């Protein structure tokens, strides 16, 4: 029996006529409805004609998470007074509860994506509702783009609804061809906001790390909320680990039940959270409780202000979730949970001033996530560049290039980026392409059962208590009785069937089963499968290595060096420490560290490493500048990992020359032999380049390095090591840069003379150390009678007038002014000290001399 009383109480009912008109007239619509209005449950029932109004249609509802899909289907079935699977069913990965006569099917976006790849027309489906599209999950954005393509090219009658509580409605309306925006008024109650920042500053989140001080503060705010307010408390935390730590700090609450809800929680716990409780409850939840799920009895929300988003560390080749500040939109969604059934309150664990600085919406996954799976989906759809897809945000070019590189390496796409038959199979596995490659390629080596077991472990990272050894984690999952082990067994069955199906198809159609995978006789035991001990460990390692070949790592100086070049450490006490080789499946980067930390890995040997990472194998000469000289070696390597090295006496001359050029870049042209005359020439040229410009050359280190071919050949081509550079006459080489072609080289001594004749007749060397103002250091008496300072290339020299002992007595660039004003003071100071030298009262008209008075009298 339909529960009309509950249906009539849902505020979205008032928006149904406008939604029907929008779909009837345009075929697409954007539905904006606050939390708790019934958009997830009432709208699909109405569109399917299950409420006695409107034509009968088949409706597919896409939810971003499995827990939301199950909950939405159960709620709709309850509203109809039926069991799940009758009129309303659901399909999530590894689980399908859909009867023959079901008119509404709730699926995850991942399931819908695979369904579209198998059947682009979605035969038999009349309406697709994309729920919670504001979350901007990559699968959801991809599904929306594919559905719009289907509607535009194949099925113009297919109706599309983008539904959310907080979203960029204008952007989605534009994406769906100018779709009408239908807004439903909410009947949610007022929610009071209480700002409760920590009393002392806490460290910001970094990677997966959250400051324990913040978690302790969140627990204290939960206790405060229980004391100050009535009703159940819903507390938002970023992840499973933080939920467990806060739950531990909430011990001893007496008659209050503490429940934990997240994607890994057992179905019984999830069901308990979604049903009214007999006692007061504290529900600790991740963002799965932000939308789609109504937790009855909640009057209070405690928001930690944190969320988890995917990130790719391209420099280290690591993809992982990272902790970030939740967006303002997420904050509104979370607060709305407190006002669904009655007035409520939200305790926000940050300050009001901080709130204004938060991002408006969460970062779209397409901007920050690993795009390998997306690129494969686009290739299978027939648009490898994704340039023709209707996306709110285009995929970043660099991330797409990296994704295509991976897909090419695993044989999922051809050289033009088009999906291969193998790639199409991978796309339908519901796995990341890396894991799809590992499943398909390892099944024939270690058996479909074991391949499926390991890949299932990698597809949903096992709990931390399973340890960091992948082989040990596999044995733990086999004997485990927890919720994770239960999900793992279901996934193993699914993947085993998929692997066997692919092997049968490959045998029938002569498709390639393995890619770049072959084992030496020492590893042929792996093929047998089903044996315990070290053999099993090796098989587990092979599967992991095939999934992440660039993360195969060799022990190196107490840590591990991955073939990608990333250095990683294994924690103290781990059974993995000391293994010569590892296949790293999961790693992160600790706070303040420049290298990764191994979270999950398997022990492998060098043979498995070589086979799994075969495309990264290289052998050849490596000649470079290191430790102050040319180093020439013949090296075998897997990416950054050196396998074998030996010295090389007859290295390629071009490689040697390049290494010498690099040495000159690193250490400068001081590696050459600079005689005093060569140094003077370089300084003279620097002076002319500064003041006259072309054709006089720039002789700075950078400029000389850029023109090394012009001035250091053929000497550089004959050099083999640092000592050979030290024998090259830099002055002779530098002369090649003089402007000989224009004839200006002949004016070098005229424009920048090495020496200049002063009034006494002496030829004094000019110091060009400072090219802006060269210096002439000369004894004062030798300049008597000169009215103007000497000039070279139009630049007055800075004259250092020296005492008879050769010490500076005065500095001037204007001799006339010095004779008039400055000389008197110098004369008074030095006349008594050097009485044997002339000190005329009028130096401007005096006879210049190099000699003393006595010499002059003779």
Order of alpha helices (4+ residues) and beta strands (2+ residues): alpha-alpha-beta-alpha-beta-alpha-beta-beta-beta-alpha-beta-alpha-beta-alpha-beta-beta-alpha-beta-alpha-beta-alpha-beta-beta-beta-beta-alpha-beta-alpha-alpha-alpha-alpha-alpha-alpha-alpha-alpha-alpha-alpha-alpha-beta-beta-beta-beta-beta-alpha-beta-beta-beta-alpha-alpha-alpha-alpha-alpha-alpha-alpha-alpha-beta-beta-beta-beta-beta-beta-beta-alpha-alpha
